[in-house]
Amino acid sequence: MVVRSGTSLKPLMILGSVEAIKGMVKAGLGCAVLPGMAVADKESQGELVVGPLTPKLSRRLCVIVRQDKRLDIGLRKTLACPQVAVGRGAANQ
């Protein structure tokens, strides 16, 4: 809706935790876009109006590891997944 209307969003405040964001919304100081899991708890359901975004938003996440890090088995398996691009500049692919 916002993109289609040509409107741009400009955050007025950036907070460091989901709980702080929910607290600001509960206090009537704005609205927020949060992951669904962040508002699935019973406390949020009773105090906040929660609805899906249309169209759905998506984002690209990156795995970063120190170049000299010894990889444990869990990290090796994660990096071996076909969905994980590994290498310098992989985030730009």
N, C-alpha and C positions, 0 to 999 in steps of 0.2 A: 504494500500500500504506500509506504513512504517513498520507496524508490520509484515506483510508477508515477507518483504525484510530482516528482521532481524536487521533493523536500529533502534536505539533508539534516542529519541529526548531529548535534554538537554537544558532547558530554560537558556538563558544568562541574562535575565532581567525579573523581575516580577514587574508589575505596579499595582497600586491600583484602577484604574478606567478604564472603557471601553473607555471613551473618550481619555484618555492618550494613551491607546493601539492603537486606531485608528490613533491618531496623529503621533505616531512613525512609523506606517506602511505608512501613507501618506508621511512622510518625507523620506521614503526609507530605514528605519532602521530595516527591517525584515518583517516577516509575523506573523499572529496570528490566533488562533482558537477562535472564538467568537460565542455566540448565534445568530441565524438569526435575532432576533428582534433588536439586537444591530447595525445591518447594513442595516436595512430596510428603514431608512430615506433617503430623496432625496440627501442630501449632500454626504452621503457615497456612494450611487449608482453612483454618477458622478465622484468620485475620486478613488474608490477602485474596484478591480476585486474580485467579491464574487462568490463562488461556493460551492456546497454541499460536504460533506465528505462521502466517500464510503469505508467501510460500515459506517452506522450512529453510532455516539458515544452515549453512555448513561452514566448516573451517578446516584448514590444513594444519595439522599438528606435526611437530618435528621431534625426533629423538636426537639429543645431543650428548656426546660422550667425550671425555678428555681423550686426546690422541694417544696418550701413553697408558690409558686405563686397561687393566687386565679384566677381560670379560668373563663374568661367571656364567654358568649354564643358562640361567633364565634370560639374561641379556643376549647371549648368543642366539638362543631360540627366537627371541623377539626380533632381532636384526635379520634373521634368516627368513622371516615371513615375507611372502611375495608383495604384500601391501606396504612394506617398509623400504623406502629408497635409501640406500646407504652410499655415502661418499661426499666429498666436498661439493658444495653447491646443490645438494640434493633437494633442498627446500625450494629452489627455483625451477624445478622440473614441472 
